[in-house]
Amino acid sequence: MKPQYFLVALTIVTLFFMLELFDPFIKPMIVSLLLAVATNSMNIYFKRIIPNNFLSSSLMTIFLTAIFFVPVLYCIFSFATLINKIDQKALFEIFKVTQTWVENLPEDFNFIKEQLNTILEKVDIPQFIQNLFSIGAYLGKNSAKFIIDMIMILIFFFFFTFYSSNLARYFKEALPLKMEDSNALFYESSNVMSVVLYSILATAILEGFLFGFFIGFFDYDGILLGVLYGFASLIPVVGGLVMWLPVAIYEVFAGSTTNALAIVAYSIIVISIIADTFIKPVIIKYINHNIVKTPTKVNELLIFFSIVAGLSTFGFWGMIIGPAMVTFFISLLQLLKKFSDDFYSFEQTLENKG
């Protein structure tokens, strides 16, 4: 047997046992690695300002915790607390009020009235309450696991960020590609993933903050609804509609039509028109030109479906893994396009010489 074949076989066997050994940590390691690649441009930016590698890596980890993990944890604990404090009598009262409102609809809306009555007939309040308590128990049961995963991700993220230069150099040299092509693959994938991550964060933070700040004046939990609005803003076309519409409908049922109109007007004019149409592109453009040196545009519909696919396949952390896998695939396609263009140019040169 040739020595290289023996080494390949030994490497495959060792890799299998390495995967078995680190199986509990594989998902946190993958998520943290993808986050480190996606934030590589920001990491370089931080290190340029703060030469101390340990300090800059620590600040990157704190920054990631503050903008992503803390709001998510707040949502989980808020939902768990809210579900446990649900007033069952209030739910029955709301259901009765809804039925009365539907019955009193004018005859001109008979078609809508019939459809709403059909929906209300299928509503089982006791079953709904039971499902809510099941969700609360599930959140409580899995919150500890989520916190452990989050801590592991932050630890791995710190070390991937701290040793980013050495790790990048090692993997570039280990790849069976020319150094030029390895650099192109690494920087292209990092660039595309950075654009996706920064676009998501810019959208979620800007629109979530605006909605949470405003809705807080109506005695709602501004932080919770702001974070939820941030996630909802990632949905193409409808976006924040899935957040402000239910709140406005609730205000109408509560007898506060003025509040409902104010919430609808603010959400449409300030967030959907001013923030989403004018302010968000400026922020993303600034980030792209000051942190990401070669801006790339990725279709938001593709981002949304990659998030949904990631969530359904990998659970919560699929929200990061899904877009990262898709953007890495796009990077590979762009590198293949570069190879094909270079090969075509080479053939053209040979034909011209011939």
N, C-alpha and C positions, 0 to 999 in steps of 0.2 A: 504494500500500500504506500502511495506517495505521501510524504510528510504533510503536504497542504490538505489532502483529503482527511487525514487523521485529525488535523487541527480543526477543520470545519465540523467534523462529526463530534469532536470533543466540545467545541463551542456550542453546538446545538443542544447537546445533553446538559451542559452546564447552564445554558440559558433557561432550559426547562425547569431545572431545580432552583434557579434564581427567581423565576416567576412564582414558583410554589412558595419559596421562602418569603418573598415580599408581597404575596397576594393581598393581605389586608391593607397595604399601603399603595397599591398600584393606582387606584382611582385618584386619591389625593395627590400623588406624584404627577400623574398625567395632567390634572387640572392646574396644579401649580406651575408645571413646565409650560403649558399653553399660555397661562397668564404672564409668565416671565418673558416668553417670546413676544406676546402681544404688547407688553409694556417696555420692550427693549429700547425703543426710541426715547421714551420718557426716562428710562433708567440712565441712558447716555446723557440726556439733558440734565438730570439731577447730579450726575458725577462731574459734569462740566462746571456746575455751580459749586458743588461741595466735593472737593478732591478726596476727602476721607471716605474710603469705600464702605467701611462698616456703618458710618453715619448715614450715608446716602441710601444704602440698602435698607437700613432700619426705617428711614423716612418713607421709602417706597412701600414697605410692608404696612406701616401705620396708615399711609394714604389709602392703600387698598382696603384695609380693615374699615376705615371710616366711611368710604364712599360705597362700599358694597356689602360687607358682612354685617356691620352694625344695623343698618336699616332692615336687612332681611331677618335678623334675629329679633328685632323689635316687632316686626310683623307677626312672626311665629308666636311670640309670647303674648302679644296683644290679642290675636285670634283665640288662643287657648283660654285666656282670661275672659274674653268677651263671650265665648260659647258657654263657659261655666256659669256666667251671670245672666243668661237669657231668661227673660220673664215669659213663661209659657202662657199665662193668661193674656199678656199683651199680644202675643202672636195670634191667639184665637180672636181677640178683639179686632186686630188689623185685618184678619181674614173676613170677619163679619162686615166691617166697614167697606172693604173692597167689594163684597157681594152686593151690598146695598147700593154702592156707587154704580156698579154695572147695571143693576135692575132699574135705576133711575135715569139711564141714558135715554136721550130723545129717540123717537121712532125713526128719525132720519139715519140713525146709526145702528139699525137693526142687525146688519151683517156683522159689524164689529162686536155688537152685544152678544150675538150667538157664538161667535168664536171665543170671546172671553168667558162666557158661561161654560163652554166645552172644556176650556183650560181649567177653570175653577173646580169643575166636577172631578177632575183627576187629581186635585191637590188633597193630600192626606196630611193634615197638620201633625197628628201624633207620630206618624212615620217620619215626617220632616224633622221633628224635634229629636227623634231617636238617631237619625242620620247625623244631625249636628253634634250630638254628644259623642257619637262614634268618631267624628272628625276631630273633636277636642281630645279624645283619648289617644287617637293616632298621633296628633301633634305633640302631646305630652310625652308619649312613648318614644318618638323619634327625635325629639329636640336634643336629647343628650347625645345621640349618635351624630346628629348634625353638628353640634358644638365640637365634638371630638374630631370629626372630619375637617371642620373649619380650622381648628388649631393646627392640625397636621398640614393642611394646605398652606397656612401662613408660615409655618416653620420651613417647609420645603421651598416655598416661594422666596423666603429670605436667603436661603443657601443658593438657590438657582440664580438669584439676582447678584448675590455677593461674588459668586464664582462664574458669572456670566461670560466674561472674556475668555477664561481658561477653558470652560466647557464648550463654547462656540468654536474655539480654535481646535480643540481635540476632535470634535465631531466633523468639522470641515476636513481635517486631515484624514479621518477614518473613512469618509465616504469615497467610493470608487469613481470619483469625478475629478476633473481638473479643478484646481483651487479657484479659478475664475468662475466656473459653473457652480461650485459649492457656495461661494460668496453670493452669487446671483440667486440661488435657491433660498439661502438663509435670509438674505435681506428682502427678497420679494415676499416670502411667506410672512416674515415679521412685519413688513410694511402693510400688507393687505389685512392681517389680523389686527394690527394697530388701528387702522382706519375703521374697521368694524367695531372694535371695542370702544374707541373714542367717540364714534358716532352714537353708539348705544348709550354711553354714559352722558354725553352732552344732551341728548334728547331726554333721557330719564331724569337727570338732575334739574335741568332747566324747567321742564314742564311740571315735574313733580313738585318742585319748590313753589312755583307760581300757584298751583292748585291748592297745595297744602296750606300755604300762607293765607290765601283768601278764604278757604273753607273753615279755617280756624276761628274766624269771626262769627260763625254761625253755631258755635259750641260743638263742633265735631272734632275728632282727633286728627289734627292737621298733619302730624307726622305719619300716622298710619295711612290715611287717605292719599297723602302726597307720595308716599312710596308706592302704593298700589297704582296711582295714576302714572307714575314713572314707568312701571312695568307695562301698563295698558297702552302707553304712548308708542310702544314698539310695534303694536298691531297696525298694519297698513290700512289706509283709508279711514276706518272708524276711529282708531286710536283711543283718545281719552273719552270718547262718547260712551264707552261701556262703564265709565266711572261717574261722569257728571249727570248723565240721564237718570240713573236710579236714584241719585241723591235729590235731583229736582222733582222726580215723581213722588218721593217720600215727603218732600216739603209740601207738595200739593195736597197729598192725603192728610198731612198734619194741619192743613188750613193756612199755610204760609205761602200763598201764591206769589207774593212780592219777593220773598226769598228765593223761590224757585226761578223766577224770571231773572233775578240778579245773578244767580249761579250759572244759568244758561247763557246769558249775555256775556258774562266775564269769560266763561270757558270758550265761547266761540270767537269773541273779538280779541281778547287779550292773549289767550293761549294758542288757539287754532290759527288765527290770522296773523297777529303781530309776532308772537314768539316763534311759532312753528315755521311761518313763511319767511320772516325777515331776520329775526335774531339768531335762530339756530344755524342757518347756513353760514352766517358771519363767524360764529364761534367755531364751527367745524373747519371753516376755511383757515381761521387763525391757527388752530391746532395743527392742521395738515401742513401749513407752510412754515411753522415755527418748531414743530416737534417731529412730524413725519416729513422727510425731505422730498419724497417722491409720491405725492398724493395719488390715491387710487379710489375710484368710485365703485362701490358694490351695491347692487340693486337691493333696496330695503325689503322687497317681497322675498327675495332669496334669504336674507338674514332672518326674517320672521319665520319662514318655514324650517330653516335649519335649527332655530331655537325650539320650535314645537317638536320637530323630529328628535332633537337631542333630549328634551324632557321626557318624551314617551319611551325612548330607548334606554337612557342612562339615569333617569330620575332627575332630581333637582340640579345636579352638577352638569347635566346635559345642556343646560342653558349656556354653559361656557364651552363644553366639548363640541356640541353641534356646530355652531358658527366657526369654531377653530378648524374643525375637520373640513368644512366646506371651503373656507378661505385657503387652507393649505392645498386642497385639491385645485383651486383656481390658480394658485402659485405654480403648481406643477404643470398645469396646462400652459401657462404663460412661458415657463421655461422650455417646454416642448416646442412651443411656437417659435421661440428664439432659436432652438436647434434646427428646426425645419427651415427657418429663414436663412440661417447661416449655411445650411446644406444647399439650399437653392442658389444662394449667392456664389457658393463654391462651384456648383455645376455651371452656372452662367459664365463664370470666369474661365473654366476649362473649355467651354464651347467657343468663347471669344478668342481664346488662344489657338484653338484648333482651326 
